[in-house]
Amino acid sequence: MLGEAAQVHPAHDLPHPQVAHRFDVPLDADLAVELVARERLLVAMSDAHPFAGRESVPVALLRDQPIVTASSRSAPAITLRLCRNAGFGPRFSGQAGDLVMATLMTGISRQLALVAQSMANL
């Protein structure tokens, strides 16, 4: 679900950002994890965010930006891996009960949320 590491594309203009499924990474040593799909990540943000007018947001611009995640095991891990691969640690600003709430929180704040492209039109 990490998608392309070079760019994270904005999702600030999505009319109804919602989540229909959740991805949890098993933590048990006796379970295997197999990559079955790869997709881009979108950045959910308010129209007032300085990145809102951008066509794309390079991962490097996420440095020092407040990022809210869902409370699933995988959401913070994906964000952490993406940022660390770009040479910095994310600035987690909060954790929402699920991705829908995390996305909604971006609409009333300067926080960002990372959303899988497949969830953009739900």
N, C-alpha and C positions, 0 to 999 in steps of 0.2 A: 504494500500500500504506500510505499514511500515515493513512487513515481520518479520523475526526473529531478535529480539533485540540483541542477543548475538554476532552475526557476520555480517559483511558487506563484501561481496565477491568482489574481484577485477574484473574489466572489461577492463583492459588495453590492452588486446590482441584482442579486438573486431575489425573486419575488417571494418565494416560500421555502426558505431553507429548513429542511426537516430531515430526520433520520429514520430509516426503516429497519436498519440492522446494525449490529454491533460486532466489532472484531476484538476478541480477547486472545491474547497470546498465552498459551498454557505455561505454567511455571513448573509443573512436575517434570522431574528428570526422565521419567519413563515414557513421556509423550514426545512424539516427533512433530516438528513443524515443517510443512512443505509449502513453498511459494506456489500459489495457483493463479495469481493475477497480480498485475501491476497497474497502477493508475496515478494520474497527477493529483497533487494536492492543490486546493484552492485556499485563498485567504479570505475569511469572512471579516468584514469591517464595516464601520458606519460610513455614511456618505461624508461625514465631517473629518474623517481620518486623513492625514496628509498623503497617504498612499492611494486614496480612493480614485484619483484621476489617472492612475498608472495602468498601462496595458498589462504589465507583468511586474512582479516584485521579486528581485533576486533574493535568494536565501540570506545573503550577507546583510541585507537591510532589516532582517528580523532581529539583529543584534540590538539589545537594549529596548526592544519593543515589548510591552506587556502582553503576554499570551495566556489565554484562558483555555483550559482543556476539559474534556469530559472525565468522569471519574473511573472510566474503564482502565484496565491495566495497560492496554496498548496505546492509548492516546498520549500520555506523557512520555512513554518510551519512544514513540515515533518522533515526537517533537524533539526530544533530547538527542536522538540519533541524527536527525536532519541537521540540527544546529551544530552538534559536535563535528560532524563531517565537514561543515563549513568553517570550523576553527573557533567556535565560541559556544558558551553555554546559554541556554534559553533563559529568559526572565519570566518565569511563571508568575502570573499575577492572581490566579485563582483557579478553582476547580468547580465545575458545575456538575449536577447530577447526571446529565447526559449531553450528547452533542447538540441537540436542539437547544437546550438551555444555554450552552456555551456560545452558540451562534447568536442567540437572542441577546446575550449580554454584550456582544460587540456593538449592537445597535444603539446602546445607551451609554457607551463609554469609548475610550480610546484603545481598548483591548482588541487583540486579534485572536482569531481561532482558525485552526487548520481543518479543512473539510475535504474529504475524498470527493473527487469529481463525480463519481456515480451517485452521490447524494445531493448534487446541486439542483436537480429538477424535481425532487420529491415534494 
